Amino acid sequence: MPNVKREAKAFFKLRGMQDKGRSRRLKQALGEVDGVIKVEVNFILDMVSVEYDPDKLMLDDIKEKVDEATGSQKDRGDIRVVGNQ
């Protein structure tokens, strides 16, 4: 049986993404996490998307890293996940 790679994508609102330094820190912090495939930030919508491998990384790990990188969970909205979990 072929090895099927699973991927999921998490979307969430995050206030303050117009601050380029803050968004750069977030992208760098998430990009260093094993299992994160891609991070995108939409400055206009304050939206962040994270493609990740759910076999290597749990959603709670992403939430924790986002909160660490931004310094607060109060700025993060609920995370919505789509994909092959």
Secondary structure, 3 states (H helix, E strand, C coil): CCCCCCCEEEEEEECCCCCHHHHHHHHHHHHCCCCEEEEEEECCCCEEEEEECCCCCCHHHHHHHHHHHHCCCCCEEEEEEEECC
